[in-house]
Amino acid sequence: MINFSDLEFIFRFLPIFLILYYVAPAKYRDMVLLAGSLVFYAVGEPVFLLLLIALTFINYFTGKKVKEYGSGYKVHKWQEAKRKKLMAAAVILDVTVLAVFKFLGTFVSSSLLPLGISFYIFKMISYQVDLYKGEIWEKTDFKSTALYFTMFPQVVSGPIMRYNEGEFDVRRNYSLEQFEDGLKYFVIGLGMKVLLADRLAILWNDLQMIGFQSISTPLAWFGAVGYSLQLYFDFWGYSLMASGLLVMMGFDFIENFHHPYASRSISEFYRRWHMTLGSFFRDYVYIPMGGSRCRKSRVLLNLAVVWLLTGIWHGNGVNFILWGVILGALIIFEKLWYGKYLSKIPVIGNLYVILLIPLTWVVFAITDLKQLGIYFGRLFPFIGGAGIAVNSRDIIKYSRNYGGLFLAGILLCIPGVFNFYEKHRKNPVVILLLAIIFWYCVYFMASSAGNPFMYLKF
């Protein structure tokens, strides 16, 4: 049920929760959401529910003490020192808990990695820092804080909402039109996940089963693009579903992706991809280290550290570190050398992104360095060492099987397509099409095993 594309969630948990949420008087709806979120998490991770609750209490009461010591110009030096120590202690505790469980989940057993721990820990860190800096202007009572940490649309894989975005101290707007908009976002995300990402996942699985040493160069490129589309629609689909659920409950829509494949540089791509994670690293790692307001050598160091941490966050395998280092290096090269030329010639910038990003996702996807070398040998046969493909015409079969999915995926990467939907989302034809997509998704979910979202592992 922890998977939004699960029939149990869609036809049992969600309808019951929404009925209880809207039957309850407005002032009690946050309590219903808090209770529903704890039930949702308990079904998926009953053992680690206690960890989530314990961290919620610790971060709330630490934050309360930080607030009690005051803020602003009238704070005495000893009060400011206390506030800083409390904030630092909470952040160190949160980071330590995350690091310990990441280590256990990687080197002992994946069952020891609590569901969504990275995302709710990041929320706790942002809460502590923003509270210390006086950037939280809403009320921070226990109910609101606990709800912020645990709300079920985000607790598993984000997006990483900031506390102020929850608008916990104002009466949220509830309307049938807003509920309908949220439902539409949910259905679009569900379609991306079930009809595109899950079906494209079969292609990548096939390539792994065949063996990278056996595939042709065209199929290797086809697979790299397919994996890129799979990952994109899996996580963009999840983000739309999560934000759609929030909109259905009266919250604002939180954008986590903004057409990254229309970018003109790698830097721009990652300003548009997983935007809430990128802004977290920017605001709580990059800027505190000095950001771009320091000498050039320090800026480059700051970028290198951020991207090394980004790679480690995604996994402890060498390939994840290599992925982070490659992206960091590309962004540094753009800043030092050729970035200005990419911005001047948009077409070149677009082609540069479309060529390089799938290659970086290959590094992300293949954890075995030997297999990674074989795959790149297939992508670039002049490198050598990959041998001769077993079937040089294999691309014909796979392009027939997946050509339609590629076409649909590429069309959805074009900003104008989604902009067209936004403009015509109230059109009866569009509504009918979304209804067809929903029931088509239900058919696929009922006839196949559920495929969890890829970012659940992070």
N, C-alpha and C positions, 0 to 999 in steps of 0.2 A: 504493500500500500504506500510505501515511501516514494514510489515512482509515480509521477504525475500521469504517465501514459499507461497506468495500470487500471484495468476495469474495476477493481475493488475501490480504488480511489475515486474514479469518475462517477460510478453509479451507487456507491454506498457512503463513503466518508464525506465527499464533497456535498451531495444534496442534503444529507442530515445536518452537516455543519452549517450550511447556508440558511437552512430553515430556522435552526436554533439562533443563529446570528441575527437574522432579521425579525424574528418573533420577539426577541429580547428588546426591552427599551434601550434607546440609544446610549444612555449612560452606562449600561451594563454590557455593551457589545465588546468592549476591550477585554472584559473578564471571560466572555465566551470564547474570544479569539485566543486568549492565553491558555485556557483549559483545552481547547481544541488542538493547539500547537503542541502541548505536552503529551496529549493522547497520540497525536500523529508521530511524534518522535519516539514515544514509548513502544509503539508497534514495530518500528524499524530497529531501534536500539534500546531495548529495555534495560540492559546492564549499564549503558553509558548515559542513561537519563539522569542518574544521580550525579555524574560528573558535570553535566550541563547545568543542573540545578545548583550544585555547589559553587561553580564558577559564577553563576548569576548572582548568588548571595554575596560572594566575596567582592565582586566588582561593584555591586550596588552600594554596599556599606563603605567600601573604600572611597568611592566617588562621593558618597554623602559626607564623609569626613573632609574630603578636599573642598567641597562646597561650603562646609561649616567654617572653615578657616578663612573664608572670604575670597574676594578677587578684586582686581582693580588697583587704583593708585593709593588707596588708603590702607592697604595691607602692610603690616609691619614685616620687617625682615625675617623674624623668627617664624611668623605665620607662613610667609612665602616659602621658607625652607621646609617647613612641615608639609605644605601642599606638594611641593616638588618631590619630596621623599616618598610620600604616599602614592603619588601618581607613578613614579618610577618603580616602586615596589610592585604595584598592580601590573604594570606593563611587563616587568621582568617575570613575574609569576605566570602571566598569560603566555608569554613567549616560551618559557621553560616547559609548560604543560604541552604546548603545541610541538615543540622539538622532541620531547620525550616520546610522545605517542607517534609522531612521524617515524622516529627511530624504531620503535617497537613494531609498528605496522610494516616497515620495510625489511628489517633484519630478523625479526622473530616470527610474526604471523600477521597477515593482513587483517585478521579478525580483531586484532588489538588496536586498529585505527578507528576511532569513533566517527560515526557518520557526521559529515559537515563540520568537523572540528576547526578546520582552517577558516571557514566563513564566520562562524560565531565568535571565534577568538579574535579575528580581525575587527569585528564589530565592537568587541569589548575594548580592544586597544584604542580604536578611534574614539570611543566614548570617554575613556580616561583622559586622553590627550586633549580632546575638545573641551571637556569639562574643566581641565586645568587651565587651558588658555582662555576660558571665558567665552567660548564660541557656541555653547549650548544655552539658548535663551528660553527653551521650553521647560515645563515642570519636569522634575526627575523623581517622582515618587516611585515606590517599589513596583507597583503594577505596571506603570508605563515602561520602566527600565527592563523589567523581566519580559514584557511583551516584545520590546525592541530586540532583545537578545534571542528570543525563542520563536518568533512568529513563523508558522510552518511554511508559507510560500518561499521563505528565504533561508531557512535554517540548514537546508541540505547543500545547496550549491549557489547561494547568493540570489540576486545581486547584493553587493555589500552596501546596504542603505546606511546613510548617516543619521544620527539620532534626530536632528532637526527635520529631516525629510518625512518623519513619521507623523508630524503634526499632532502630537499626543495631547497638547493643551488646548486644542480648538475643536469645535464641533464639526466633524467631517460632513461633507456634502453627500447625501445619498439620493440617488435618482435612478429611475428605470433606464434612462439613456446611458448613464455611466455604467450601470450593471451590464447593459447590452454591449457596450464598448469593451469592457473587460472580458466578457464571454467570447467576443470575436477574437481578441488577442490570444486567448487561451486556445481556441480552435485552430488559428493559424499556426501557433507554436506546436500544437499536437500534430498537425499535418506535416510540418517540417521534420518533426522527430520520426513519426511512424512511416510516412510515405516516402520520405527522402533519406534521412540519416540511417534509419534501420536497414533499408534496402541497399543503400550504398555500402553499408558495413559488410554485406555478403561478398562484395567484390574484394575488399581488402582481406577478408578471411580466406577467400579462394586463393589469392596470391600467396598467402602464408602457407596454405596446405600444399599448393603445387611446389613451392620452393622458389626463392628468388633467383636461384641459379638457372632455373628452367624457363623463365619468361623472356619474351623479346623486349627490345628497347622501346618500341611503341607502347607495349602493354605496361612497361614500368612507368612511363610518363602518364599513361592513362590511370594507373593505380595511384600515383602521387596526387594527381588532380582529384581523383575520386575520394581519397582519404581527406584531402583539404575540404571538399564539399561536405563530406560526412561529419567532420568535426564541427564545421561552421554551423550546419543546420541542426546538429544535435544540441549545441550549446546556445545558439540563438533561439532555437525552438524552446528550450527549457526557460530561457530568460523571458521570452514572450509569455509563456504559460504562467510563470511566477508573477510577473508584473500584471498580467491579466487578472489573476486571482486577487491581487491587492486592489486593483481598480474596481473589481466587483464588490469589494468590501469598503469602498469609499476613500481609499488612499490614492495618491497621485501615481501616474505611470513612471517607472524608473527605467530609463534607457540604458541598456548595457552594450548594445552593438549599434553602430551607425554606418552601415554599408562599407565595411573595411576594404573590400576588394575594389572599391572605386578610388582608393588612395593613390598618391603619387610618390610615396616614399615609405620605407619601413617604419620610420618614426611616426608618420601619419597613420599608418596601418594600426599601430598599437595605441594610438590615441582614440581609435574608433573600435578596437576589438577589446572585449571584456573591460569596458570603460571604468567600471567601479573598482576593479582590481588595480588597473593602471593608476587611477586617481589616488588609491590607497597608498601605493608605493611612492607616488609623487609627493603626497602631503606628509607622510609619516616616516619616510626614509630619505628620499632624494632632497627635499627642501631642508629638513633638519641638518643634513650633512653639508649644506651650503648651496645646493641646487646649481643654478647657472650663474649665480651672482658671486663668482669668485674667479680666481685665475684659471686659465684654460686647462692646465694640467690637473687641477682639482676637479673641474667639471667632468673631465674624462674619467677620473677615478670614481666620481659619484655615479656616473652612468654605468661603469663597469660593475660596481658593487650592486646597484639596483638589479641589473640583468643577471648577475650571478645568483642573487637571492631569488629572483623570479624562476630561474631554472631549478634551483634546489627546492623551492616551494612545490613545483609540479611533480617532483619525484627525486629519489636519491640515486637513481642510476646515473652512470657516467654520461649516457646520451642526453639526459635532461640538463646536466651541467654544460655539456657541449652545445646543446640547443641555445641555452641562455647566453653563453659566451659568443656564439656566432651572431645572434641578434644584437647583442651589445656592441660587437665589433662593427657590424653594418651601420648601426645608428651613429657610432662614433665617426666612422668614415664619412657618413652623410654630413655630419656636423663640421668636420674638418675640411672636406674636400669637395665632393660632387653633389651635395644636397641642393645647392643653389641652382645647378644646371637642371636637375630633375624638376624643380618647381617652375622653371622657365619654359620647359618643353613638356606639357602635360602628358602627351601620348607616350613619350619615352618613359616618364615616371610610372604610368599605368602598366606598361609592358614589363618594366623592371620589377614591380611588385608581383604581377601575375606570374612571372618566371621564378622569382626567388622564394616567395612564400611557400609554394608546394614543396620545394626542396628542403626548406627548414622543417616543414611538418613531417617529412620522411625521417629526419634526425629525431624528432619528437616521438615518432611512432615506434621505431625499431630499437629495442633496448639492448640487443646483442650487437656489439660493435663489429664482429666478424660479418654478421648478416647485413649490417648497415653498409659495410664496405662492398659486399656483393651487390646490393641494390644500386649503389652509386656506380658500380661497374656496369650495371645494366643500363642505367640512365645515360651514362657517358661511355659507350663501348670502346672508344679510343684509349681509355685508361688501361683497359686490359685486365686480365685476372678473373673475369666472371665466366669465361668459357663460352660455348656456343649454345644458343637457345634451343630447347627441345622442339618447340613449334614456333617458327618465325611468323606464322599467320594467325597466331592466337588472338591478336588484336581484333580480327574480324568478328570472331564469336562474341567477345566481350563488348565490343562497340554496339553490336546488335542487341545484346541483352540489357545494356545500361545506357545506350545513347539517349533514350527518352528522359531518363533521370538526370543525365548530365545537362541536357537542354533546359529542363525545368530549373535545375540548380543554378545554371549560369544566368538565366533570365531573372531569377530572384536575387542575384547579386547586383543587378542593375538598379540604382536608386529610383529611377523613374517608375519602375514597376510597383514598388511599395508606395511611392507618392501617388500613383494612380489609384491604388486601393484606398488611401487616406481620403482622397477627394471624392470617391464614389462609394464609401463604405455603407452608406444608408440606402443605396440602390437595391431594390428587391432582387435583382438578378445576382448581385454580389452576395446578399444574404442567403439566397437559395444555394449558390455555389458553396458557401461555407457550411451549410447544412449537409450538403452532399459529401464534402470533405470529412466532416465529423463522422458520419455513419460509415464512410469508407474506411476511416481509421479504426472504428469499432470492429468492423469486419476483419481487418488485418490483425488487430490485437486479440480477437477471439480465436483466430485460426493459427496463431503462432505464439511461441514463448515470448514473454516480455523481455525487452532488451534495455537494461538500465542506462541512464544517461552517463556519458563518458566522464563528465566532471564529478560524478559522485565519488570517485576514487581520490579526489584531491581535497 
